[in-house]
Amino acid sequence: MRIAVVGPCASGKTALAERLQKLGYEARECTQEHSYAPTMWQKISKPDVLIYLDASLPAIAERRSADWSEEYLTVQNRRLSHARSHCDLYIQTGGLSEEEVLERALDFLKGLELNK
């Protein structure tokens, strides 16, 4: 099973992909600038499962020391709602530990394996 991990959470994508690899999954992260666009990533790598890790936009703005306007945030929210509707698993990472993110991903993947 090929797994692509996408979204704006750079460190979270790396950590999840690495931990899934250690458990024997063929997982990789999308490191391109527009990794939040799952439809693009699906066309590039054709994964069996697309996992989208999302941080809240205000958290991203704070981390980047950006002062984003309400208009920009509205546009980004529209883009992210499109992303959420095109992934297999969406995880809002705010307030979750790396372990909790991994547990959610594994629960989803185990469910897929059981339904084969």
Biopython code that builds the backbone (N, CA, C, O; Angstrom):
import numpy as np
from Bio.PDB.StructureBuilder import StructureBuilder

atoms = [
    (1, "MET", "N", (0.857, -1.176, 0.000)),
    (1, "MET", "CA", (0.000, 0.000, 0.000)),
    (1, "MET", "C", (0.902, 1.239, 0.000)),
    (1, "MET", "O", (1.709, 1.426, 0.911)),
    (2, "ARG", "N", (0.760, 2.080, -1.026)),
    (2, "ARG", "CA", (1.543, 3.312, -1.117)),
    (2, "ARG", "C", (0.770, 4.453, -0.467)),
    (2, "ARG", "O", (-0.399, 4.686, -0.776)),
    (3, "ILE", "N", (1.441, 5.157, 0.436)),
    (3, "ILE", "CA", (0.807, 6.224, 1.208)),
    (3, "ILE", "C", (1.541, 7.525, 0.948)),
    (3, "ILE", "O", (2.769, 7.579, 1.024)),
    (4, "ALA", "N", (0.788, 8.573, 0.641)),
    (4, "ALA", "CA", (1.352, 9.917, 0.513)),
    (4, "ALA", "C", (0.816, 10.757, 1.662)),
    (4, "ALA", "O", (-0.380, 10.740, 1.954)),
    (5, "VAL", "N", (1.713, 11.492, 2.310)),
    (5, "VAL", "CA", (1.335, 12.377, 3.411)),
    (5, "VAL", "C", (1.522, 13.805, 2.920)),
    (5, "VAL", "O", (2.631, 14.206, 2.567)),
    (6, "VAL", "N", (0.442, 14.569, 2.900)),
    (6, "VAL", "CA", (0.468, 15.932, 2.379)),
    (6, "VAL", "C", (-0.084, 16.902, 3.409)),
    (6, "VAL", "O", (-0.591, 16.497, 4.455)),
    (7, "GLY", "N", (0.022, 18.198, 3.098)),
    (7, "GLY", "CA", (-0.530, 19.234, 3.952)),
    (7, "GLY", "C", (0.521, 20.250, 4.345)),
    (7, "GLY", "O", (1.696, 20.096, 4.011)),
    (8, "PRO", "N", (0.103, 21.290, 5.055)),
    (8, "PRO", "CA", (1.022, 22.374, 5.420)),
    (8, "PRO", "C", (1.898, 22.086, 6.633)),
    (8, "PRO", "O", (2.710, 22.934, 7.005)),
    (9, "CYS", "N", (1.763, 20.930, 7.259)),
    (9, "CYS", "CA", (2.527, 20.604, 8.469)),
    (9, "CYS", "C", (3.841, 19.937, 8.107)),
    (9, "CYS", "O", (3.917, 18.709, 8.065)),
    (10, "ALA", "N", (4.873, 20.716, 7.844)),
    (10, "ALA", "CA", (6.148, 20.163, 7.368)),
    (10, "ALA", "C", (6.732, 19.129, 8.318)),
    (10, "ALA", "O", (7.015, 18.005, 7.904)),
    (11, "SER", "N", (6.916, 19.486, 9.579)),
    (11, "SER", "CA", (7.533, 18.540, 10.507)),
    (11, "SER", "C", (6.604, 17.368, 10.793)),
    (11, "SER", "O", (7.062, 16.242, 10.984)),
    (12, "GLY", "N", (5.329, 17.623, 10.820)),
    (12, "GLY", "CA", (4.366, 16.546, 11.056)),
    (12, "GLY", "C", (4.351, 15.534, 9.924)),
    (12, "GLY", "O", (4.236, 14.333, 10.170)),
    (13, "LYS", "N", (4.467, 16.008, 8.674)),
    (13, "LYS", "CA", (4.496, 15.099, 7.526)),
    (13, "LYS", "C", (5.723, 14.216, 7.593)),
    (13, "LYS", "O", (5.636, 13.006, 7.383)),
    (14, "THR", "N", (6.873, 14.818, 7.887)),
    (14, "THR", "CA", (8.122, 14.063, 7.961)),
    (14, "THR", "C", (8.025, 12.995, 9.045)),
    (14, "THR", "O", (8.352, 11.832, 8.807)),
    (15, "ALA", "N", (7.580, 13.386, 10.222)),
    (15, "ALA", "CA", (7.501, 12.459, 11.351)),
    (15, "ALA", "C", (6.553, 11.308, 11.053)),
    (15, "ALA", "O", (6.881, 10.152, 11.323)),
    (16, "LEU", "N", (5.377, 11.606, 10.498)),
    (16, "LEU", "CA", (4.410, 10.547, 10.218)),
    (16, "LEU", "C", (4.930, 9.602, 9.148)),
    (16, "LEU", "O", (4.844, 8.384, 9.306)),
    (17, "ALA", "N", (5.466, 10.140, 8.067)),
    (17, "ALA", "CA", (5.983, 9.280, 6.992)),
    (17, "ALA", "C", (7.101, 8.379, 7.516)),
    (17, "ALA", "O", (7.127, 7.188, 7.205)),
    (18, "GLU", "N", (8.014, 8.928, 8.298)),
    (18, "GLU", "CA", (9.121, 8.132, 8.838)),
    (18, "GLU", "C", (8.625, 7.037, 9.774)),
    (18, "GLU", "O", (9.114, 5.909, 9.726)),
    (19, "ARG", "N", (7.669, 7.363, 10.613)),
    (19, "ARG", "CA", (7.162, 6.362, 11.563)),
    (19, "ARG", "C", (6.385, 5.264, 10.848)),
    (19, "ARG", "O", (6.469, 4.096, 11.229)),
    (20, "LEU", "N", (5.626, 5.632, 9.810)),
    (20, "LEU", "CA", (4.913, 4.617, 9.035)),
    (20, "LEU", "C", (5.900, 3.715, 8.294)),
    (20, "LEU", "O", (5.687, 2.506, 8.195)),
    (21, "GLN", "N", (6.974, 4.300, 7.777)),
    (21, "GLN", "CA", (8.006, 3.504, 7.095)),
    (21, "GLN", "C", (8.615, 2.485, 8.057)),
    (21, "GLN", "O", (8.825, 1.329, 7.689)),
    (22, "LYS", "N", (8.898, 2.911, 9.282)),
    (22, "LYS", "CA", (9.480, 2.004, 10.274)),
    (22, "LYS", "C", (8.548, 0.842, 10.602)),
    (22, "LYS", "O", (8.989, -0.225, 11.030)),
    (23, "LEU", "N", (7.249, 1.068, 10.393)),
    (23, "LEU", "CA", (6.265, 0.010, 10.645)),
    (23, "LEU", "C", (6.000, -0.838, 9.393)),
    (23, "LEU", "O", (5.136, -1.715, 9.396)),
    (24, "GLY", "N", (6.752, -0.564, 8.332)),
    (24, "GLY", "CA", (6.653, -1.382, 7.128)),
    (24, "GLY", "C", (5.763, -0.840, 6.023)),
    (24, "GLY", "O", (5.575, -1.505, 5.004)),
    (25, "TYR", "N", (5.219, 0.339, 6.202)),
    (25, "TYR", "CA", (4.374, 0.937, 5.163)),
    (25, "TYR", "C", (5.246, 1.665, 4.146)),
    (25, "TYR", "O", (6.307, 2.188, 4.486)),
    (26, "GLU", "N", (4.795, 1.692, 2.915)),
    (26, "GLU", "CA", (5.474, 2.455, 1.865)),
    (26, "GLU", "C", (4.899, 3.870, 1.900)),
    (26, "GLU", "O", (3.977, 4.194, 1.151)),
    (27, "ALA", "N", (5.446, 4.694, 2.764)),
    (27, "ALA", "CA", (4.917, 6.044, 2.985)),
    (27, "ALA", "C", (5.958, 7.080, 2.592)),
    (27, "ALA", "O", (7.156, 6.900, 2.810)),
    (28, "ARG", "N", (5.475, 8.163, 2.012)),
    (28, "ARG", "CA", (6.365, 9.287, 1.706)),
    (28, "ARG", "C", (5.593, 10.583, 1.874)),
    (28, "ARG", "O", (4.366, 10.625, 1.781)),
    (29, "GLU", "N", (6.343, 11.620, 2.122)),
    (29, "GLU", "CA", (5.722, 12.932, 2.306)),
    (29, "GLU", "C", (5.874, 13.751, 1.032)),
    (29, "GLU", "O", (6.816, 13.567, 0.261)),
    (30, "CYS", "N", (4.945, 14.638, 0.833)),
    (30, "CYS", "CA", (5.037, 15.591, -0.274)),
    (30, "CYS", "C", (5.724, 16.819, 0.269)),
    (30, "CYS", "O", (5.222, 17.458, 1.193)),
    (31, "THR", "N", (6.881, 17.159, -0.301)),
    (31, "THR", "CA", (7.639, 18.299, 0.202)),
    (31, "THR", "C", (7.541, 19.514, -0.693)),
    (31, "THR", "O", (8.134, 20.548, -0.388)),
    (32, "GLN", "N", (6.806, 19.416, -1.794)),
    (32, "GLN", "CA", (6.657, 20.572, -2.676)),
    (32, "GLN", "C", (5.943, 21.705, -1.962)),
    (32, "GLN", "O", (5.223, 21.496, -0.985)),
    (33, "GLU", "N", (6.158, 22.901, -2.469)),
    (33, "GLU", "CA", (5.543, 24.091, -1.883)),
    (33, "GLU", "C", (4.025, 23.949, -1.774)),
    (33, "GLU", "O", (3.429, 24.380, -0.787)),
    (34, "HIS", "N", (3.412, 23.356, -2.769)),
    (34, "HIS", "CA", (1.946, 23.257, -2.776)),
    (34, "HIS", "C", (1.484, 21.876, -2.332)),
    (34, "HIS", "O", (0.573, 21.298, -2.924)),
    (35, "SER", "N", (2.112, 21.357, -1.298)),
    (35, "SER", "CA", (1.754, 20.024, -0.828)),
    (35, "SER", "C", (0.358, 19.990, -0.216)),
    (35, "SER", "O", (-0.164, 18.918, 0.089)),
    (36, "TYR", "N", (-0.240, 21.155, -0.039)),
    (36, "TYR", "CA", (-1.605, 21.197, 0.490)),
    (36, "TYR", "C", (-2.619, 20.876, -0.599)),
    (36, "TYR", "O", (-3.814, 20.797, -0.312)),
    (37, "ALA", "N", (-2.176, 20.689, -1.845)),
    (37, "ALA", "CA", (-3.079, 20.414, -2.964)),
    (37, "ALA", "C", (-3.080, 18.916, -3.266)),
    (37, "ALA", "O", (-2.327, 18.458, -4.125)),
    (38, "PRO", "N", (-3.923, 18.150, -2.565)),
    (38, "PRO", "CA", (-3.882, 16.710, -2.729)),
    (38, "PRO", "C", (-4.219, 16.244, -4.139)),
    (38, "PRO", "O", (-3.723, 15.204, -4.572)),
    (39, "THR", "N", (-5.043, 16.982, -4.861)),
    (39, "THR", "CA", (-5.371, 16.533, -6.216)),
    (39, "THR", "C", (-4.128, 16.532, -7.090)),
    (39, "THR", "O", (-3.974, 15.649, -7.934)),
    (40, "MET", "N", (-3.239, 17.500, -6.908)),
    (40, "MET", "CA", (-1.988, 17.528, -7.656)),
    (40, "MET", "C", (-1.108, 16.349, -7.250)),
    (40, "MET", "O", (-0.544, 15.666, -8.105)),
    (41, "TRP", "N", (-0.996, 16.115, -5.952)),
    (41, "TRP", "CA", (-0.132, 15.051, -5.470)),
    (41, "TRP", "C", (-0.655, 13.683, -5.902)),
    (41, "TRP", "O", (0.142, 12.783, -6.169)),
    (42, "GLN", "N", (-1.964, 13.507, -5.976)),
    (42, "GLN", "CA", (-2.521, 12.241, -6.446)),
    (42, "GLN", "C", (-2.113, 11.981, -7.888)),
    (42, "GLN", "O", (-1.825, 10.843, -8.257)),
    (43, "LYS", "N", (-2.088, 13.019, -8.696)),
    (43, "LYS", "CA", (-1.701, 12.865, -10.096)),
    (43, "LYS", "C", (-0.222, 12.547, -10.226)),
    (43, "LYS", "O", (0.175, 11.804, -11.123)),
    (44, "ILE", "N", (0.600, 13.104, -9.340)),
    (44, "ILE", "CA", (2.049, 12.905, -9.425)),
    (44, "ILE", "C", (2.442, 11.497, -8.962)),
    (44, "ILE", "O", (3.125, 10.776, -9.689)),
    (45, "SER", "N", (2.019, 11.109, -7.775)),
    (45, "SER", "CA", (2.519, 9.859, -7.198)),
    (45, "SER", "C", (1.526, 8.710, -7.231)),
    (45, "SER", "O", (1.901, 7.561, -6.996)),
    (46, "LYS", "N", (0.266, 9.006, -7.519)),
    (46, "LYS", "CA", (-0.783, 7.992, -7.561)),
    (46, "LYS", "C", (-0.752, 7.060, -6.336)),
    (46, "LYS", "O", (-0.605, 5.846, -6.479)),
    (47, "PRO", "N", (-0.890, 7.634, -5.143)),
    (47, "PRO", "CA", (-0.864, 6.804, -3.934)),
    (47, "PRO", "C", (-2.168, 6.010, -3.796)),
    (47, "PRO", "O", (-3.198, 6.357, -4.374)),
    (48, "ASP", "N", (-2.084, 4.934, -3.010)),
    (48, "ASP", "CA", (-3.290, 4.178, -2.670)),
    (48, "ASP", "C", (-4.073, 4.914, -1.582)),
    (48, "ASP", "O", (-5.302, 4.858, -1.536)),
    (49, "VAL", "N", (-3.336, 5.603, -0.709)),
    (49, "VAL", "CA", (-3.943, 6.346, 0.404)),
    (49, "VAL", "C", (-3.291, 7.719, 0.488)),
    (49, "VAL", "O", (-2.068, 7.846, 0.442)),
    (50, "LEU", "N", (-4.114, 8.723, 0.609)),
    (50, "LEU", "CA", (-3.624, 10.093, 0.757)),
    (50, "LEU", "C", (-4.029, 10.601, 2.130)),
    (50, "LEU", "O", (-5.218, 10.718, 2.429)),
    (51, "ILE", "N", (-3.048, 10.902, 2.961)),
    (51, "ILE", "CA", (-3.292, 11.414, 4.309)),
    (51, "ILE", "C", (-2.947, 12.898, 4.314)),
    (51, "ILE", "O", (-1.849, 13.297, 3.925)),
    (52, "TYR", "N", (-3.895, 13.699, 4.759)),
    (52, "TYR", "CA", (-3.711, 15.149, 4.798)),
    (52, "TYR", "C", (-3.596, 15.600, 6.250)),
    (52, "TYR", "O", (-4.534, 15.451, 7.033)),
    (53, "LEU", "N", (-2.426, 16.158, 6.601)),
    (53, "LEU", "CA", (-2.221, 16.711, 7.942)),
    (53, "LEU", "C", (-2.416, 18.212, 7.871)),
    (53, "LEU", "O", (-1.787, 18.890, 7.059)),
    (54, "ASP", "N", (-3.273, 18.721, 8.707)),
    (54, "ASP", "CA", (-3.609, 20.139, 8.643)),
    (54, "ASP", "C", (-3.366, 20.816, 9.982)),
    (54, "ASP", "O", (-3.769, 20.315, 11.031)),
    (55, "ALA", "N", (-2.712, 21.941, 9.929)),
    (55, "ALA", "CA", (-2.596, 22.813, 11.099)),
    (55, "ALA", "C", (-3.579, 23.950, 10.870)),
    (55, "ALA", "O", (-3.926, 24.246, 9.727)),
    (56, "SER", "N", (-4.023, 24.577, 11.918)),
    (56, "SER", "CA", (-4.935, 25.700, 11.734)),
    (56, "SER", "C", (-4.183, 26.848, 11.060)),
    (56, "SER", "O", (-2.996, 27.057, 11.308)),
    (57, "LEU", "N", (-4.883, 27.578, 10.218)),
    (57, "LEU", "CA", (-4.247, 28.698, 9.523)),
    (57, "LEU", "C", (-3.672, 29.736, 10.480)),
    (57, "LEU", "O", (-2.567, 30.223, 10.239)),
    (58, "PRO", "N", (-4.367, 30.095, 11.548)),
    (58, "PRO", "CA", (-3.750, 31.042, 12.493)),
    (58, "PRO", "C", (-2.453, 30.496, 13.095)),
    (58, "PRO", "O", (-1.518, 31.258, 13.339)),
    (59, "ALA", "N", (-2.390, 29.173, 13.339)),
    (59, "ALA", "CA", (-1.160, 28.582, 13.883)),
    (59, "ALA", "C", (-0.031, 28.663, 12.863)),
    (59, "ALA", "O", (1.115, 28.930, 13.226)),
    (60, "ILE", "N", (-0.346, 28.434, 11.597)),
    (60, "ILE", "CA", (0.671, 28.528, 10.543)),
    (60, "ILE", "C", (1.155, 29.971, 10.422)),
    (60, "ILE", "O", (2.356, 30.221, 10.319)),
    (61, "ALA", "N", (0.218, 30.919, 10.435)),
    (61, "ALA", "CA", (0.588, 32.327, 10.332)),
    (61, "ALA", "C", (1.496, 32.730, 11.490)),
    (61, "ALA", "O", (2.478, 33.448, 11.301)),
    (62, "GLU", "N", (1.157, 32.259, 12.695)),
    (62, "GLU", "CA", (1.979, 32.592, 13.864)),
    (62, "GLU", "C", (3.374, 31.987, 13.736)),
    (62, "GLU", "O", (4.370, 32.652, 14.023)),
    (63, "ARG", "N", (3.449, 30.723, 13.305)),
    (63, "ARG", "CA", (4.740, 30.047, 13.148)),
    (63, "ARG", "C", (5.614, 30.754, 12.122)),
    (63, "ARG", "O", (6.834, 30.804, 12.275)),
    (64, "ARG", "N", (4.998, 31.300, 11.078)),
    (64, "ARG", "CA", (5.752, 31.990, 10.028)),
    (64, "ARG", "C", (5.890, 33.479, 10.301)),
    (64, "ARG", "O", (6.429, 34.212, 9.472)),
    (65, "SER", "N", (5.415, 33.931, 11.439)),
    (65, "SER", "CA", (5.418, 35.353, 11.784)),
    (65, "SER", "C", (4.774, 36.179, 10.680)),
    (65, "SER", "O", (5.269, 37.243, 10.310)),
    (66, "ALA", "N", (3.667, 35.671, 10.165)),
    (66, "ALA", "CA", (2.947, 36.347, 9.084)),
    (66, "ALA", "C", (1.719, 37.045, 9.649)),
    (66, "ALA", "O", (1.105, 36.571, 10.605)),
    (67, "ASP", "N", (1.381, 38.141, 9.065)),
    (67, "ASP", "CA", (0.181, 38.875, 9.437)),
    (67, "ASP", "C", (-0.784, 38.781, 8.259)),
    (67, "ASP", "O", (-0.838, 39.676, 7.416)),
    (68, "TRP", "N", (-1.544, 37.685, 8.210)),
    (68, "TRP", "CA", (-2.424, 37.441, 7.075)),
    (68, "TRP", "C", (-3.745, 38.166, 7.242)),
    (68, "TRP", "O", (-4.327, 38.195, 8.327)),
    (69, "SER", "N", (-4.199, 38.742, 6.162)),
    (69, "SER", "CA", (-5.474, 39.452, 6.177)),
    (69, "SER", "C", (-6.621, 38.444, 6.239)),
    (69, "SER", "O", (-6.446, 37.264, 5.937)),
    (70, "GLU", "N", (-7.783, 38.926, 6.630)),
    (70, "GLU", "CA", (-8.976, 38.074, 6.666)),
    (70, "GLU", "C", (-9.295, 37.546, 5.269)),
    (70, "GLU", "O", (-9.731, 36.405, 5.116)),
    (71, "GLU", "N", (-9.076, 38.380, 4.251)),
    (71, "GLU", "CA", (-9.335, 37.966, 2.873)),
    (71, "GLU", "C", (-8.426, 36.788, 2.485)),
    (71, "GLU", "O", (-8.884, 35.814, 1.886)),
    (72, "TYR", "N", (-7.145, 36.888, 2.830)),
    (72, "TYR", "CA", (-6.204, 35.812, 2.521)),
    (72, "TYR", "C", (-6.598, 34.528, 3.258)),
    (72, "TYR", "O", (-6.567, 33.442, 2.679)),
    (73, "LEU", "N", (-6.967, 34.655, 4.527)),
    (73, "LEU", "CA", (-7.382, 33.490, 5.298)),
    (73, "LEU", "C", (-8.629, 32.847, 4.697)),
    (73, "LEU", "O", (-8.747, 31.621, 4.693)),
    (74, "THR", "N", (-9.556, 33.649, 4.193)),
    (74, "THR", "CA", (-10.761, 33.125, 3.551)),
    (74, "THR", "C", (-10.400, 32.318, 2.307)),
    (74, "THR", "O", (-10.934, 31.230, 2.089)),
    (75, "VAL", "N", (-9.499, 32.851, 1.498)),
    (75, "VAL", "CA", (-9.050, 32.135, 0.290)),
    (75, "VAL", "C", (-8.373, 30.822, 0.682)),
    (75, "VAL", "O", (-8.636, 29.784, 0.074)),
    (76, "GLN", "N", (-7.511, 30.862, 1.686)),
    (76, "GLN", "CA", (-6.825, 29.648, 2.130)),
    (76, "GLN", "C", (-7.817, 28.627, 2.682)),
    (76, "GLN", "O", (-7.670, 27.429, 2.440)),
    (77, "ASN", "N", (-8.816, 29.087, 3.417)),
    (77, "ASN", "CA", (-9.826, 28.168, 3.949)),
    (77, "ASN", "C", (-10.585, 27.476, 2.831)),
    (77, "ASN", "O", (-10.892, 26.289, 2.936)),
    (78, "ARG", "N", (-10.893, 28.204, 1.757)),
    (78, "ARG", "CA", (-11.556, 27.581, 0.595)),
    (78, "ARG", "C", (-10.662, 26.512, -0.008)),
    (78, "ARG", "O", (-11.117, 25.412, -0.323)),
    (79, "ARG", "N", (-9.387, 26.842, -0.167)),
    (79, "ARG", "CA", (-8.435, 25.896, -0.732)),
    (79, "ARG", "C", (-8.338, 24.649, 0.137)),
    (79, "ARG", "O", (-8.309, 23.528, -0.370)),
    (80, "LEU", "N", (-8.287, 24.852, 1.444)),
    (80, "LEU", "CA", (-8.171, 23.722, 2.356)),
    (80, "LEU", "C", (-9.437, 22.878, 2.391)),
    (80, "LEU", "O", (-9.352, 21.662, 2.566)),
    (81, "SER", "N", (-10.599, 23.482, 2.230)),
    (81, "SER", "CA", (-11.826, 22.683, 2.204)),
    (81, "SER", "C", (-11.827, 21.792, 0.969)),
    (81, "SER", "O", (-12.318, 20.664, 1.021)),
    (82, "HIS", "N", (-11.281, 22.286, -0.147)),
    (82, "HIS", "CA", (-11.126, 21.458, -1.343)),
    (82, "HIS", "C", (-10.170, 20.305, -1.033)),
    (82, "HIS", "O", (-10.432, 19.163, -1.410)),
    (83, "ALA", "N", (-9.077, 20.598, -0.357)),
    (83, "ALA", "CA", (-8.093, 19.578, -0.015)),
    (83, "ALA", "C", (-8.718, 18.492, 0.859)),
    (83, "ALA", "O", (-8.514, 17.301, 0.626)),
    (84, "ARG", "N", (-9.481, 18.917, 1.868)),
    (84, "ARG", "CA", (-10.100, 17.954, 2.775)),
    (84, "ARG", "C", (-11.026, 17.002, 2.032)),
    (84, "ARG", "O", (-11.120, 15.826, 2.382)),
    (85, "SER", "N", (-11.708, 17.500, 1.013)),
    (85, "SER", "CA", (-12.665, 16.652, 0.303)),
    (85, "SER", "C", (-12.005, 15.698, -0.682)),
    (85, "SER", "O", (-12.679, 14.834, -1.242)),
    (86, "HIS", "N", (-10.692, 15.836, -0.906)),
    (86, "HIS", "CA", (-10.005, 14.980, -1.876)),
    (86, "HIS", "C", (-8.951, 14.068, -1.251)),
    (86, "HIS", "O", (-8.128, 13.498, -1.968)),
    (87, "CYS", "N", (-8.963, 13.927, 0.048)),
    (87, "CYS", "CA", (-7.996, 13.032, 0.684)),
    (87, "CYS", "C", (-8.748, 11.842, 1.284)),
    (87, "CYS", "O", (-9.967, 11.879, 1.453)),
    (88, "ASP", "N", (-8.006, 10.804, 1.596)),
    (88, "ASP", "CA", (-8.614, 9.625, 2.209)),
    (88, "ASP", "C", (-8.750, 9.781, 3.717)),
    (88, "ASP", "O", (-9.716, 9.314, 4.321)),
    (89, "LEU", "N", (-7.760, 10.450, 4.316)),
    (89, "LEU", "CA", (-7.786, 10.688, 5.758)),
    (89, "LEU", "C", (-7.329, 12.108, 6.018)),
    (89, "LEU", "O", (-6.256, 12.517, 5.573)),
    (90, "TYR", "N", (-8.143, 12.855, 6.739)),
    (90, "TYR", "CA", (-7.827, 14.232, 7.116)),
    (90, "TYR", "C", (-7.619, 14.267, 8.626)),
    (90, "TYR", "O", (-8.477, 13.824, 9.390)),
    (91, "ILE", "N", (-6.472, 14.798, 9.048)),
    (91, "ILE", "CA", (-6.195, 14.908, 10.484)),
    (91, "ILE", "C", (-5.844, 16.354, 10.813)),
    (91, "ILE", "O", (-4.868, 16.899, 10.296)),
    (92, "GLN", "N", (-6.646, 16.971, 11.676)),
    (92, "GLN", "CA", (-6.354, 18.305, 12.197)),
    (92, "GLN", "C", (-5.354, 18.099, 13.329)),
    (92, "GLN", "O", (-5.695, 17.522, 14.361)),
    (93, "THR", "N", (-4.118, 18.571, 13.142)),
    (93, "THR", "CA", (-3.038, 18.246, 14.069)),
    (93, "THR", "C", (-2.963, 19.150, 15.296)),
    (93, "THR", "O", (-2.251, 18.833, 16.249)),
    (94, "GLY", "N", (-3.680, 20.258, 15.290)),
    (94, "GLY", "CA", (-3.622, 21.185, 16.421)),
    (94, "GLY", "C", (-3.955, 20.489, 17.723)),
    (94, "GLY", "O", (-5.025, 19.895, 17.861)),
    (95, "GLY", "N", (-3.043, 20.559, 18.674)),
    (95, "GLY", "CA", (-3.269, 19.976, 19.991)),
    (95, "GLY", "C", (-2.980, 18.480, 20.079)),
    (95, "GLY", "O", (-3.095, 17.899, 21.158)),
    (96, "LEU", "N", (-2.605, 17.840, 18.954)),
    (96, "LEU", "CA", (-2.299, 16.409, 18.974)),
    (96, "LEU", "C", (-0.790, 16.195, 19.040)),
    (96, "LEU", "O", (-0.019, 16.943, 18.439)),
    (97, "SER", "N", (-0.386, 15.181, 19.768)),
    (97, "SER", "CA", (1.026, 14.805, 19.792)),
    (97, "SER", "C", (1.331, 13.980, 18.539)),
    (97, "SER", "O", (0.417, 13.523, 17.851)),
    (98, "GLU", "N", (2.620, 13.793, 18.249)),
    (98, "GLU", "CA", (3.003, 12.943, 17.108)),
    (98, "GLU", "C", (2.443, 11.540, 17.294)),
    (98, "GLU", "O", (2.036, 10.896, 16.327)),
    (99, "GLU", "N", (2.422, 11.075, 18.518)),
    (99, "GLU", "CA", (1.903, 9.728, 18.812)),
    (99, "GLU", "C", (0.407, 9.638, 18.487)),
    (99, "GLU", "O", (-0.049, 8.643, 17.923)),
    (100, "GLU", "N", (-0.344, 10.670, 18.841)),
    (100, "GLU", "CA", (-1.783, 10.675, 18.567)),
    (100, "GLU", "C", (-2.063, 10.733, 17.068)),
    (100, "GLU", "O", (-2.999, 10.096, 16.585)),
    (101, "VAL", "N", (-1.256, 11.495, 16.333)),
    (101, "VAL", "CA", (-1.403, 11.555, 14.878)),
    (101, "VAL", "C", (-1.123, 10.177, 14.288)),
    (101, "VAL", "O", (-1.869, 9.706, 13.429)),
    (102, "LEU", "N", (-0.058, 9.532, 14.742)),
    (102, "LEU", "CA", (0.279, 8.191, 14.271)),
    (102, "LEU", "C", (-0.856, 7.215, 14.581)),
    (102, "LEU", "O", (-1.230, 6.417, 13.723)),
    (103, "GLU", "N", (-1.401, 7.268, 15.783)),
    (103, "GLU", "CA", (-2.495, 6.370, 16.171)),
    (103, "GLU", "C", (-3.701, 6.547, 15.252)),
    (103, "GLU", "O", (-4.304, 5.557, 14.838)),
    (104, "ARG", "N", (-4.057, 7.769, 14.930)),
    (104, "ARG", "CA", (-5.197, 8.009, 14.035)),
    (104, "ARG", "C", (-4.930, 7.445, 12.647)),
    (104, "ARG", "O", (-5.810, 6.845, 12.029)),
    (105, "ALA", "N", (-3.708, 7.644, 12.165)),
    (105, "ALA", "CA", (-3.351, 7.115, 10.844)),
    (105, "ALA", "C", (-3.383, 5.584, 10.858)),
    (105, "ALA", "O", (-3.922, 4.964, 9.941)),
    (106, "LEU", "N", (-2.810, 4.982, 11.892)),
    (106, "LEU", "CA", (-2.793, 3.519, 11.971)),
    (106, "LEU", "C", (-4.191, 2.927, 12.096)),
    (106, "LEU", "O", (-4.487, 1.903, 11.480)),
    (107, "ASP", "N", (-5.051, 3.561, 12.887)),
    (107, "ASP", "CA", (-6.440, 3.090, 12.999)),
    (107, "ASP", "C", (-7.109, 3.087, 11.633)),
    (107, "ASP", "O", (-7.804, 2.135, 11.279)),
    (108, "PHE", "N", (-6.899, 4.150, 10.868)),
    (108, "PHE", "CA", (-7.487, 4.248, 9.532)),
    (108, "PHE", "C", (-6.915, 3.161, 8.617)),
    (108, "PHE", "O", (-7.665, 2.475, 7.922)),
    (109, "LEU", "N", (-5.598, 3.007, 8.619)),
    (109, "LEU", "CA", (-4.954, 2.025, 7.741)),
    (109, "LEU", "C", (-5.354, 0.596, 8.108)),
    (109, "LEU", "O", (-5.571, -0.234, 7.225)),
    (110, "LYS", "N", (-5.451, 0.311, 9.390)),
    (110, "LYS", "CA", (-5.889, -1.024, 9.817)),
    (110, "LYS", "C", (-7.316, -1.294, 9.374)),
    (110, "LYS", "O", (-7.649, -2.415, 8.989)),
    (111, "GLY", "N", (-8.156, -0.277, 9.426)),
    (111, "GLY", "CA", (-9.527, -0.421, 8.941)),
    (111, "GLY", "C", (-9.573, -0.747, 7.458)),
    (111, "GLY", "O", (-10.386, -1.560, 7.018)),
    (112, "LEU", "N", (-8.701, -0.113, 6.691)),
    (112, "LEU", "CA", (-8.626, -0.418, 5.253)),
    (112, "LEU", "C", (-8.174, -1.848, 5.015)),
    (112, "LEU", "O", (-8.707, -2.547, 4.153)),
    (113, "GLU", "N", (-7.185, -2.272, 5.790)),
    (113, "GLU", "CA", (-6.658, -3.634, 5.634)),
    (113, "GLU", "C", (-7.702, -4.678, 5.997)),
    (113, "GLU", "O", (-7.761, -5.735, 5.368)),
    (114, "LEU", "N", (-8.523, -4.400, 6.998)),
    (114, "LEU", "CA", (-9.571, -5.334, 7.405)),
    (114, "LEU", "C", (-10.668, -5.456, 6.353)),
    (114, "LEU", "O", (-11.300, -6.503, 6.215)),
    (115, "ASN", "N", (-10.884, -4.366, 5.612)),
    (115, "ASN", "CA", (-11.968, -4.352, 4.627)),
    (115, "ASN", "C", (-11.546, -4.850, 3.251)),
    (115, "ASN", "O", (-12.330, -4.787, 2.304)),
    (116, "LYS", "N", (-10.328, -5.340, 3.131)),
    (116, "LYS", "CA", (-9.877, -5.854, 1.830)),
    (116, "LYS", "C", (-10.584, -7.115, 1.462)),
    (116, "LYS", "O", (-10.326, -7.681, 0.400)),
]
sb = StructureBuilder()
sb.init_structure("model")
sb.init_model(0)
sb.init_chain("A")
sb.init_seg("    ")
for serial, (resi, resn, name, xyz) in enumerate(atoms, 1):
    if name == "N":
        sb.init_residue(resn, " ", resi, " ")
    sb.init_atom(name, np.array(xyz, "f"), 0.0, 1.0, " ", f" {name:<3s}", serial, name[0])
structure = sb.get_structure()
